[in-house]
Amino acid sequence: MATETTAPEPAQAQPGLKRAIGPKLLFFFVIGDVLGTGIYALTGSVAGRVGGALWVPFLVAFIVAFLTAFSYLELVGKYPRAAGAALYTNRAFKIPFLTFLVAFTVMCSGITSASAAARAFGATYLPASFDIKVSAPVIAIVAVVFVLMLAAINFIGVSESVKANVVLTCIELSGLLIIIGVGVWAVLQGNGEPARLTEFKTADQSALLAVTAATSLAFFAMVGFEDSVNMAEECKEPARIFPKALLAGLGAAAVIYILVALTSSLLIPANDLAAAKSNALLNVLAVGAPGFPLRLFAFIGLFAVVNSALINMLMASRLLYGMANERILPRAFGTVHPLRRTPWVAILVTTGIAAVLVASAGADGVSKLGGTTALLLLIVFTVVNAAVLVLRRESVEHKHFRAPTWAPILAAVLCGYLAVPVLSGRPAGDYYLALALIGVGILLWVVNWLYLRSRGERVEVDATKLGKR
């Protein structure tokens, strides 16, 4: 490596991040991160897998996420730094390649999540907002243009504040509260069919497989809570406030999801929800409150998917930049634009992958991309739940949350179960796409490893820098 000709500045010269986030702001940040594309776009697809008992997979997904949150709470309290899963994996197993795989998998989950939002944008909420019909090719084109617009915003530079997140969360939340209010109104008017709430799709599968297959997709709606660990360095007393804020935020999101699922099943048969796909909630609103302006709800849904997509593409590009900056991927991916000060090559690469995904996803693209996102994160969560047990060997001087030992063990088993082929009932396409994406990462790793080896260097991972956004 080239040597510096000037002495480095003392570490003390680098100021720390401002600790401005209290428990209330953190609570809203968690809810805002969880709410979004999943429930707005995948309700119909989940109903297609489980039947009328739509609330069950959302409840199971919450339980799995809730148990995993205990592991994140122990780890963020123990190591209150903005790196997340990559840091925990690196500290626990000290295997650079495994750390890279976890970081790259998290990055891929951001791309597939944003791609699912892009498909929902083009297929559902944009046409409904302007009361137009679009063909399959037009949906693909709109989704690609949507991804390119996100790239432009990403390139220009986005300054986010947690206080603004409260406003954005309230807007997203309003749409779901409208659905719940419609459900309450319909029940009070004697409408709805309660018998559907216990119906499982068992014509070609067992009830257990129906629930696991639906949960493997519904889990997409519960992810996002893990991103809050990246705010640890900006929280006041993170070890103290994180447990209550994270668990309460995750619980509040789960209650909202289950109420939306109950409303959907009460008002519309499962087969009709499945046929509607990402239009399911619009159909629920049309049946439960015929006079309600659908375009208003469509605009709210439009905002929800745009916000989710932008956050995920920001995360993906910054993670790719971090991996390149740490020399575990080719250094070119870490190039920063001299004027905008944004990682423009990483933005181009992640945008290119997303554009390919949304253009080739097909009619069931939202479900396929959402399912792949859930699969990728279930793999990451399995590793994190194992890491918390391994890291029990390390002690720190400060007090921190300690999860009951059974929680990470059970969480690791459940996450692993929902990721295993056949047992989870997950479509084969989820695995093909996930393997293709991770295969690209492995190829890049090998190319970079060979290059560094030719220069007499080796890969060393500083995971604390991978989670910076």
N, C-alpha and C positions, 0 to 999 in steps of 0.2 A: 504493500500500500504506500501511497505518497505520504511523506512526513510533513508536518506543519512547521513553518519557519518562525511562527510566533507562539508564545506561551498561551495556553488556554486560560480563559477567565476562571476565577474561582467559582466553585459550585454555588457559593452564597450569592453570586451576582444574579443568578437566575431566580426571579420571583416565583413564589408558589401561586397556585390558582386561588382565586378569591372564594372563600367559603360563605356563599350567599344563600344556600338552599336550606330552608328549615323543614320541619316535618310536614307541614301542609303543602308546600310547593312540591316536595318529593312525592307525596301521596298523589297529587294531580299528575305529576310526571309519569308515574307508574300506570295510572289509568289511561292517560293519553297514549302511552306506548303500546298498551295492550289493545285498546279499542281501535277499530279500523277496518281494513279490507276483509279480514276473515269472516266476521259476522255479516257484513254488508253483501259479500259476494258468494259465500259458500253454504248458506243455510239450505238452499235447495239441493245441492250435491250431497250434503250430510244426510238429509232426509231420504235421498235415493238409496243410501247404503243401509240405514237402520230402520226406516219405516216411520210410523207415527210417533214413536217414543223418541222424538228428536231431542228432548232435554237430557236424556241419559248420556249420550256421548259427550255433550258439553260438560256435564257434571264429572264424568270420569276424567276428561281432559283437565279440568280444574284440579282434581285431586292429584294427578300426576305432576302438574305444574306447581301446585302448592307444596308438595313434598320436596320437589327440586329446589324451590325457593329457600327452603331451610338450609340447603347446602350452600347456596349463594350467600345467604345471610352470614353463615359462619365464616366463609372465606373473605367476604368483603369487610367484615368486622376485624378479621385477623390481618388482612392485607388491604387496607383502604386505599387502593391505587386504581387508576383508570386503565385497566387492561383486561379484566374479565377472564373468560375461559382460557385464553392463551397463557396468561400469567399463572393460573392455578395448575394447568397441565405441566408447564415448564418447571414449576417449583416441586410438584409432586413426583414427576417421572424423569425429569432431566434428560429427555430424549429430544433433540432439536427437530428431528423429522416428525415426531408425534405432535410437538407444539405447532409446527408448520401446518400439519394436516388439520388440526383443530381450528387454527386461525383461518385457513383457506376455506374450510367447510362453513364457518360462520360467514365469511365473505360471500360464498356461493348462496347461502340462505338469504342474504340481503338482496342479491340479484334476482333470485327466483321469486321472492316475495314481492319485489317491485314489479316484476314481470306479470305476476298474477293481478296486481293492481292495475297495470296498464291494459290488460285484457278486459278487466271489469269496466274500466273507463271507456274503452272503445265499443264494447258489446252491450253495455247496459246503461250506465249513468249519463254518458254524453247524449246518446240518442233520446233517452227519456227526458232529459233536461230541455231539449229543443223539439221534442215530439216528432222525431223522424225515424225512419227505418233504414238500416244499413245492411249490406250484404257481407258475407264472410270475408271476401278480399278487402273490402273497405274497413272492416273491423281490424284486420291485420295492419293495414296502412296507418289507420288512426293510432293504433297501439304503438307502432314504431315511431311515428311523429311525436307521440306523447313522451316516449323514452328520450328522444332527441331534445325535446324541450326541457326535460329534467336535467339533461347533460349541460344545456346552456346555462340554466340557473346554477347548477353545481360549479360550472367553470367561472362564472362571474363572481361567485363567492356568496355564501349564505351565513349571515350572522344571526344565530338563534339565541333566544333568551327563554329561560324556564318560565318566567312570568307570562310571556306570550303563549306558551304551551297551555296555560290554564284556559285562555280564551279559545284556542283551537280545540281543546278537549271538550269544552262545553258545547261547541257547535256539533262535533261528532256525536256527543252524548245525546243531544236534543233529538236527533233522528231516531235513535233507539228508544228513547222515552216516548216518542210519538207512537211507535209500534206497540209498546207496552200499554200505553193509554188506550189505544184502539182495542187491545185485547180485553182490558178491564171493562170498557164500554160494551163490547160485544157480549161478554159473559153476563153483565148486568141486564142486558136486553134479552137474555135467554138464547143467544146465538152460540154457535160453536158445538163441537162434538167431543166431550170429555173421553169417550171410549178410545179415541185415537191415541191418547197419551200412553197407553200400555200396549200398543200394537208394534210388533217387531217384524221386520222383513225376513221371514223364515222359509219362503218357498223353495229356495235353492241353497240355504245355509242355516246353521244353527243360530240361536239368539245370541250366543257368546261371540260368534264370528261377526254377526251383524253389528254388535256393539263395538268390537275392536276395530273393524274396518271403518266404521263411522268416526270413532275416536281418533284413529290415525290421521283423519282429515280435519276433524274439529279442533285438534291440538294446534293447528295453524292459527286459530282465533285466540289462543291463550298465550302465544309467545309475544315477546317484547319486554316482559318484566325483567329479563336478564340484562337488558341494556342499561337499566338503572345503575348497575354497579360501576359503569363508566363515569357516573357523576359523583363518585365517592370523594374525590379530592376537592369537590366544590360544595360539600355538605357540612353543615355545622354538627359536630359530634356524630360522625357517621355510625360509629359502633353503637351509639345509643338510639338514634332515630330510625335507622334502617329497618330493624325488625318490624316495628309497628306499621310504618308507612308502606313497606313492601307487601306485607301480608294483608293489610287492610285494603290496599289498592287492588291487589289481585283478587281478593274476595269480593269487592264491590263490582269489578268487571265480570266475575263469574255469575253473580246474582242477576246482573243486567242481561247477560247472554242466555241464562236459563229462562228468564221471564220472556225474552224474545222468542226462544224456541217453543215455549208453552203456547204463546199466542199464535205462532205460525201453525202449529199442529191443530190447535183448537179450530181455527178458521178454514184451513185448507187441507185436503187429503194429501198424504205423503207422495203419492204418484204425481199429483199436480204440482207440488213443490219441486219435485225432482225434474219434471218437464220444464219448469220455469228457469231452472239453473240460477244464474246470477240475478235474474229478475224476481226471485222468490219474494223478497220483502216488499217490492212494489206491488205484487199481486196480493199479498196479505193486507196491505193498506187499502187497495182497491175494493177488496171484499168486506173488510171490517168497517171502513168509513168511506163509502162511495162518493161522498161529496168533498172529500179532502183533496186539495190540489197536489196531484202526484209530482208535478214538476218541482214543487218546493222540496219534497223529500228527495227527489232525484238530484237537486242541487246540493243538498246536504251530503248525500252519498258520494257525489262527485268530489266534494271537498275532502271527504274521509279517505278516498282512495288516492287522491293526489298527495295528501299529507303523508300517508303511509309510504307511498312510493318514493317520495323525495327523501324522507328520513333514511330509508333502506339503501338508496343509491348513494347518499352521502356516506353512510357507514361503509358500504362495499368499496368505494373508491379510496377512502382513507385507510382501510385495512390493507388494500393492495399496495398503496403508497408506503405504509409502515413496513410491510414485508420486504419491499424493494429497498427501502432505506436501511433496513437491517441486514441487507445482502443475502436474504434467504430466498429471494427471487431476483431475476435480472435487474440490475441497477436502473436500467432505462425506465422501468415502470414507476420509479420514484421521481421522475423529472418534474420540476415545479415551474410554472409559467413565470417569467421575470416580472411581468406587470401585474397580473391578477393574483399572484402568490397562491395559486391553487394547483393541485397535482393533475395537470392536464392529460398526461399520458395514461395515468390510472383511470381517469374519468373516461377517456376514449375506449380503453380496453373493457371496462365494466359495462359501458353503454353498448359497445359492440356485441358483447355476450347477451345482454338483455334484449337487444334488437333481434338477434337470431332466435332467441327463445320465444318472443311474442309473435314473430312472423311465422314460426313453424309449429306453434302449440296446437293448432286445430280448434275445432268447435268446443271441445271440452278443456280448453286451455287453462281456464281459471282453476278448475279442480285439479288438473295435472300439476300445475306449477305450485299451487297451494299445498298439495300433498307432498311434493318433493321438498318444499321448504320445511314442512313438519318433520319429514324423515331426516333431513340433514341436522336439524336442531335436536332431535331425539338422540342422535348419535353423539352430538356434543354434550348433551345433558348426561348421558350415560357415563362419559369420561369424567365430567365435573363431579358427579355423585361419587365416583370411585376416588377421585383426587382428594375430596374432603376427608375421607377415611385415612388415606396415606399420609396426609399432612397433619394428622393428629400427633405425629411424632415430633413435629416442630412446635415449640412454645414461643409465645411473645409476651412482652412485659405488660402490655396494656390489657384491660378487660375487654371481652368481646362475646358476642352471642355464640352459644354452642348448641348445635342441633342434637336432639336425641339420636343415639346411634342407629336406631331402627329406621329413622326417616331416610337418610341417604341410601341405606341398603335397599329398602323397599322401592325408593325412587329409581335406583339404578336398575332393579329387576323390571319394573314397569316400563321404563323408557326403553330398555333393551327389548322387551317383549313386543312393544308397539313398533319397533324398528325391524324385527325379524321377519323374513319372507314367510308366507303361508300362515303362520300363527296370527299375524296382525290383520290378514285379509286385505293387505294393501295391494293395489294394482302393480303389475310388473313394470309398467312404464315409469313409475316413481323411481324404481331402482336403476333402470337404464339411464335415466336422465342424471340422477345423482352420481352414478359411477362415471358417466361421461365427463361431468364437470370436475370431479375429483381427479379423474385421469388426466385432464388438462393441467391441473395443478402439479401432479406428480411429474409430468413431462417437463414442466418449467423448472421444477426443483432439480431434476437430474441434469438438465442443460446448465443451470446455474452452478450446480455442484462440480460438474466437469470443468467448467470455466475457471472456477476458483481453484480447483485442484491443479490446473495447468499453471496457475500463478503462484502455487505454493501456499495457498490460503485455505482456510476451512470455514464451514458454516458455524457461527455462534449466535444464538438467539437471545436477544434482550427483550423478553416478552412484555416488559413494562411499557415499551414504546409501541407495541402492536395495536393496543386498544385506543390510542389517542385518535380523536375525531376532529 
